[in-house]
Amino acid sequence: MPEPDCLRHVEHVMGTVFSFDIRADATPGIVRALADAVAWLHHVDAVFSTYRPDSQISRLGRGATTLAECDPEVGEVLGLCQDTSRLSGGRFTAHPGGRLDPSAMVKGWAVERASRMLYDAGARHHTVNGGGDIQCRGRPAPGRSWRIGIAHPFHRDDLTTVVVGQDLAVATSGTAERGCHIIDPVTGGPATGLASITLVGRHLTQVDVLATAAFAMGDAAGAWVRSLEGVEAFAVTSGGRLWWTPGFAAYSSGSNAYGTGLAAYGPARGDRAAHGPVADGFRPGHLLPRHGRSQGD
């Protein structure tokens, strides 16, 4: 039985690049769902952009509107932010620097919703990559798994490990793209303990925002992630030491870039770190720079 065609699309929105890789024939329904998913991302940008003074989140932040007057998605996102703040002991906030900015929640949430739109239209095997944070559904081909390379934050052409699986989400927070931009809400200063941390789970809404909180925690994130159900982590400290949670080995290809087998929650030799997933062995394009100051992702 021949493999289905691949439908791919790249969209520049929210100050970054979103790429779609759909392993299905380009039926009218799937093509329409892709167009709807792209339109959804632009709608999210219009509602949540902190750089548009007329966006609902900007108007809400300066008191020019009320939550009741905003789209229901605004209340949903802010509620998820509150939940994450409680779960992380305050290591995540929708008010970095005292300014309303839920951007660190919005991208992963928007990507997962776009992926669900494709899935519901019959595209059961696909990835949606939002600026390096990826939601995968199904398989790239019969009998194969998605393979997501986790790149070095200091040497971006190298990989340090490969995440392998089906129906999974992968998100990385780190310093490679924007420097020390992630703020620890507890101290009010930049989080500097880690160079990067990659979280793997089922839902990108969850792992993307938890990666931000985990990065703010530094090495304390190891014990915290181990307490979470269905989420695993792979991290590198600012000093170059690797560590990972026990269940990460189930997602790993079995070795890091130095050939050192992964062991449960402990250091490995080498100074390779994680940033910028690349799905299924292809790189859809260089990420665009992001702008401004927020807690980050």
N, C-alpha and C positions, 0 to 999 in steps of 0.2 A: 504494500500500500504506500503510495508516494506521500512524502511529508507535505503538510500544508504550506502555502506561501507565507512569507513574512511581510507584515505591514509595519513600516517604521515611520516615525515622525519626530521632528525636533521642534520645540517651541520655546521662544525666549519670552519669559514672563517672570514677575516677582524678582527681577534683578539677577536671575540665574537661568540655567538651561534645563528644560524638562524634555526627556526623551521617552518615546513609546516604542516598545518592541513587541509586536503582536504576532504570535505564531498561529496564524489562521488565514484562511482564504478571505480575500477582501470582499465579503458579501455586503450588500447595501446596508444591512442592519449594523454590521460592525464598523463600516466606514462612517455611518451616521453617529454611532456611539463614540468613536474617536473624536469627531467634530464636537460632540456635546461635551466630552471630557476636556478638550482644549478650551471651549467656551467657559466651562466651569472654573478652570484655573484663572482665566482673565476676570471672571466675576469675583473670585476670592481676592484677587489683587486689588480690584476696585473697592471692595468692602473693607479690607484689612490693611491696606498699605499705609504705613506711617509717614510716607513721603508725599502723599496726596492730601492736601488740606481739606478736600471735600469728601474724603472717604468716611465711612461711618465710624471706623475706629478712631480716626483723628478728631472728628467732631465730638465723639463721646469723651475722648480724653480731655478736651478743653471745655467740656460742659455745654456744648452747643446742641446736644441732643440727649435723649435718655435711652437707657437700655431697652425699654418697652417700645421705643420708636425705631429701633434697629431691626434688621433682619434676624430671624430666629438663630441663624448660624453664629451670630455674635455672642448671644447668651450661651450657646452650646460650647463654643471655644473657651470663653471665660470660665465656665463651669469646669471644663477639663483642666484649665490652668490651676484653679483652686484645688482640685483633687490632687494634681501632681505636687503642688506646694505642700499639702498635708503629707502625702506619701513620702516626700523627700526631706521632711523636716525643715522646710523653708529653703532648700537649695535650688528651687526653681521659683520664678516669680514672673507675673505678667506686667510688673511695674519696675523694670530695671531702671535704676537711677531716679525713681519716683515718677516716671512717665509711663502711661499706659502703652504697652507694646507687647502683644502676645505672639510676635513673629516666630519665636522658637517653637511654638505649638502649631502654628498655622500650616507650615509647608508639609509636614508629614501627614497631618490630618487631611489636607487637600489632595495629596497624592493617593492616599488610601481610598478616598471617596471617588477619585477618577478611576482607579483600578476597579472598584466595585461597579461602576457604570459599564466598563468594558465587559466584566465578567457576566453581569446580568444580561448583556446583549448577546452572549454566546461566545465571547473571546475568553475561553477558560484557561488559556496558556499565554501568559504575557508578563512583561515587566513594565513598570512605570518608574522612571528614575528622575527624581527631583533634586538637582544640584548635588548628586552623589548619594542621596538617600533613596533606597530602592524597595518597592513592593513587588514581590514575585508571586505569580499564580501559576499553578500547574507545572508543566515541564517545557523545556525548549524544544524537545522532540521526544517521540516514544522511547522509553528506556533510558533517557538522559536526565540529568539534574542541572539546575542553574548553577553556574560557577561564578562567584563574585570575588574578584581580586581586591584585596585590601592593600592599598599603596602606602609607600613610605612617606611620612610627612616632611622629611628632610631631603630625600632623594626620590622625587615624585615619579621617576620612570621605573622604580623597583617595586616589587610586591613583597609583603612580609608573610601573608598567609592567604588562603583561598577558602571562602565560605561556600559550601556545597549543600544543596537541598531543593525541596519543592515547597511551594506555598509558605514562603517565609519573607520576612522584612529585615532589612539591614540598614543601620544608620550609624554614622560616625560624627563625633564632635572632636575638633582639634584645632591646632594653631596653623596648619599648613597654608590654608587659603587666606586667612585674615589676621594672622598673628594672635597675640593674647587679647582676644576680643570678648571672651566669655567671662561674665561677671559673676562672682560668688556673692549671692545676696546676703549671706551671713556676715562676711567681712566688708562688703562694699567695694572690694578691689578685684583685679583680674585673677582668675584661677590659673595657677602656674604649676601645679603638681604633676599634671599629665601633659604629654605631647598630643595624645589622641586616645580616644576610647571608641570602640565599635560595639554596638549592641545588636544582638540577633534575637528575633522572636517571630511572632505570627503577624502582628499588626504594626504598620509603620506609625500610626498615630501614637501608639504606646512607646515603641523603641526610640523614635526620634526625640521625643521630649525627655524621656528618661536618660538618653545619652547626654543631653545638655545638663541635667541635674547631676549625673554621675561625674561628668567632667569637672563640675564645680567642687565636687567632694574630694578630688584627688585620689590617693591610694585608698582612702576610706570607702571608695565606691565598690571595691571588691566584696566586702562583707555585705554591703547594702544590696548589690545585685543578686548575690546568692540568696537573699531573703525574698526575692521576687519570683513569682511563679511564671514559668514559661519564657524567661529572658536570660540570655547568657552574654558574657562580655569578653572582649579581647582588648588589652590596653598596653600602652607604652608610657613610661614615666618621662618626665622632662630630662631625666638623666640617662634615658635609653634602655631601662630595664623593662622587659616584657612580663606581663602576667595575664592570666585568663581564669575564668570561672570553670568549675568542674565539667559542666555540661557543654562547654564550647567545643570540646573534642568531637561531639556528635555532628557538628556542622563543619568541621575542619577537613581539609583534604588529607590531613595526617601529619604534615610537617610544615615548619615555617621556611622562610627563604634560605635559611642556613642548613636545612635538613635536620633540624633538631625536633624530635617528636614532641608533640604537645602533651603536657602532663597537667594534672588537676591543680588549678590555682597556685601557680608558682612561677618563679622567674625562669627564663630560658637564656641561653647565651646569645650574644649579638646585640645590636643596637637598632634593629629594624622596628618600625612602628606602623601604625595603621591610619590610613586616611583615604577617602575618595574611592568608594567601591566602583568596580567596572564589571558590568554584567555580562556573563557568558562569553568572556574573552574579547569583546569589542568595546572600543572607547568611542562613545557617540559624539565627542567633541569636547573642546576645552571649556571648563566652567567659566562663566562670566564673573567678574568681580562683584561683590555685594557691597553695599554702602551703609554708612551710619553706625551708630553705637547702640547695641542692645545686649541682652544677656547672651544672645547668639545661639548657634547650634553646632 
